[in-house]
Amino acid sequence: MNIEVKYGLPFVEVTICYRGEKLYLKHVLLDTGSAGTIFSADVVDAIGVKIETGD
């Protein structure tokens, strides 16, 4: 994993795979203090990831 530091913050490149589709994202903030990961619903909609009740 390559970590690029910009503005004093760590950024990485991410590939999300979902049901055979792939989405490549550049400049994703790596939050080292978070217990989970959040992506914009508008962005992941491009490969068919949808918001469900309770999300």
TAQUI-V774490 format. One line per field, one symbol per residue. phi: phi as a letter, one per 20 degrees, with the letter a starting at -180 (. if undefined). psi: psi as a letter, one per 20 degrees, with the letter a starting at -180 (. if undefined). A space follows every 10 residues. Layout:
phi: ???
psi: ???
This chain:
phi: .eddeclmce ccdcdddbln eccdcdmefe efdeebcccf ffffffdnfd fdgnf
psi: ppppppkjqp qrqppppoli qqpppqlppo oijqiappqp hhgihhjjpq pqpi.
